[in-house]
Amino acid sequence: MRSPITDYLTEALDGVRDDDSGELAGYIPELASADPGRLAAVFATADGETYSAGDAEVAFTIQSISKPFVYALAIADRGLDAVLEKVGVEPSGDAFNELSLEDDTGRPLNPMINAGAIAAHTLAGKKGLDPAARLARIVDGLSAFVGRRLEVDEAVFSSEMETANRNLAFAYMLRSHDILEEDPVAVVEGYTRQCSLLVTTADLAVMAATLANRGVQPVTGEQVVPAPVVRQVLSVMSTCGMYDAAGDWATQVGIPAKSGVAGGLIGALPGQLGIATFSPRLDRHGNSVRGVSLFERFSTDMGMHLMEVS
Ligand code: GLN
């Protein structure tokens, strides 16, 4: 049955449909062949309702949207202090694929850029897990956020590994600073598989709603990570989630968010709503062009900006 919210979402998609600006993520060959016309938006409320429009059930790879969730698992598994020892919380002001390490310690500035996410990947699960067991912990954990079993897109994984020289270079730098304590190649493979998990826009909205709902998955009722972990994650999303566009985003949209280079984008409005959009063409920051426009509209229409007094 259609609701006014579904109608609103459909109209919002129609409003951005003709914008064909931006480019597909060309540095991952498999993503460069995605259908650029795909478009979806989903709202998932903290009490378990979902409203979808467009290609909400089309699967694509999660890419960097995995980063806040793996950061959450790392803090839940190892404790905040252990994670802060290896990854900072300062916005870098640089692109996601810049190295951006602290001068004195070699810590990546934050867990939303690639270098920080590669380090955070190794902190998920109990200390001492082998790479396969750690990846299993990550797949289980992200699946719990979604409420269904996630799978890796092996074609996207292999394609990204063929061109992963930059992430491999980051991992070797992190190894030289003892931020990583293991084989850099195996770490980048694990991180790239994490980024290659297949999700739909509907899945992403529920993942975001779990963050909005203090770590409790609104449909299954599972406490996926403790509430204080979510506060940390949402804070880092709000300052670093949109990379070198984080300031524009904070002023114009004003909710914690994270983008991925396959075209996904999530936002979490604490206590209320998870939002996800999908549109594969990216701006120069690597954020979805039509996704950003949709969020700007949602924020304005519904007074979602967290700094706005209603
Ligand atoms: N797997 C991608 C990478 O490491 C993720 C980047 C992104 O989505 N911004 O480059």
Residues whose N, C-alpha, C, O or C-beta is under 5 A from the ligand:
A	BS01	LIG	Q63 S64 F96 N114 C195 S259 G260 V261 G286
